[in-house]
Amino acid sequence: MLLALCMAGCAITPPSQPAPREASSEIRAGGKLFAQHCASCHGVNATGGTRAPSLHTPAVEAMPDKALVQFLTDGNLPKGMPSWSRLTEERRWQLVFYLKSLKAI
């Protein structure tokens, strides 16, 4: 009986992992957030605007996801990038998923 209980404990699945970066619902949510908060500076398709550069770059592709979330959190006011810390962490991650779905041109 004790062995059966021990074996049952081994069969318990670990807590679910976050959805993979490519999860389409997260990318769509990030795209909506981008349209609301970022497109006015970075352009509707993130290809750059009059006030901010294109986000279709190798630098954005290469930046680790956590570093990009931190950049969104902190911003870079001297260069005109506001902090998006007022967005929940989940929403900042959705923005990262969207940005990482863009291809460099």
C-alpha positions in Angstrom: 0.0 0.0 0.0 2.8 2.4 0.9 4.6 1.6 -2.3 1.4 2.4 -4.3 1.1 5.8 -2.6 4.7 6.6 -3.3 4.3 5.6 -7.0 1.1 7.7 -7.2 3.0 10.7 -6.0 5.6 10.2 -8.8 2.8 10.3 -11.3 1.5 13.7 -10.3 2.1 16.2 -13.1 4.0 19.4 -12.4 2.2 22.7 -12.5 1.4 23.7 -16.0 4.1 25.7 -17.8 3.4 29.1 -19.4 2.2 28.9 -23.0 5.0 28.9 -25.5 6.0 32.2 -27.1 4.3 31.3 -30.3 0.9 30.9 -28.7 -1.3 32.8 -31.2 -3.7 34.2 -28.6 -0.8 35.8 -26.7 0.6 37.3 -30.0 -2.8 38.6 -30.9 -3.3 40.2 -27.5 0.2 41.7 -27.8 -0.7 43.1 -31.3 -3.8 44.8 -29.8 -1.7 46.3 -27.0 0.9 47.4 -29.6 -1.8 49.2 -31.6 -3.1 50.9 -28.5 0.2 51.9 -26.9 3.1 51.7 -29.4 1.9 52.3 -32.9 1.6 56.0 -32.6 5.4 56.2 -32.3 6.7 52.9 -33.9 4.2 52.9 -36.8 1.2 50.7 -37.3 3.3 47.7 -38.5 6.2 48.4 -36.1 8.3 49.5 -39.1 9.2 52.8 -37.6 7.5 56.2 -37.3 8.5 59.8 -37.1 9.2 59.5 -33.3 10.6 55.9 -32.9 12.5 53.3 -34.9 11.4 50.1 -36.6 11.1 47.1 -34.3 11.7 44.7 -37.2 15.4 44.5 -36.4 18.0 41.8 -35.6 18.6 43.6 -32.2 15.0 43.1 -31.2 15.1 39.5 -32.4 18.3 38.8 -30.5 17.3 40.5 -27.2 16.4 37.9 -24.5 12.7 37.9 -23.7 13.2 38.8 -20.0 15.5 41.7 -21.1 12.8 43.0 -23.4 10.2 42.8 -20.6 12.5 44.7 -18.4 13.1 47.3 -21.1 9.4 47.8 -21.5 9.1 48.1 -17.7 11.9 50.7 -17.4 11.7 52.5 -20.7 14.4 54.8 -21.8 13.2 58.4 -21.3 16.3 60.1 -22.6 15.6 58.5 -26.0 11.8 59.0 -25.8 10.8 55.5 -24.8 8.3 55.7 -21.9 8.1 53.1 -19.1 5.2 50.7 -19.5 5.3 49.6 -15.9 1.6 50.7 -15.6 0.7 47.7 -17.8 0.5 44.4 -15.9 3.4 42.0 -16.3 1.2 39.7 -18.2 0.4 42.4 -20.8 4.1 43.4 -21.0 4.8 39.7 -21.8 2.1 39.8 -24.5 3.8 42.7 -26.1 7.1 40.8 -26.0 5.4 37.8 -27.7 4.1 40.1 -30.4 7.5 41.8 -30.9 9.3 38.5 -31.1 6.8 37.4 -33.8 8.0 40.2 -36.0 10.7 39.4 -38.5 13.8 41.6 -39.1 13.9 43.4 -42.4 
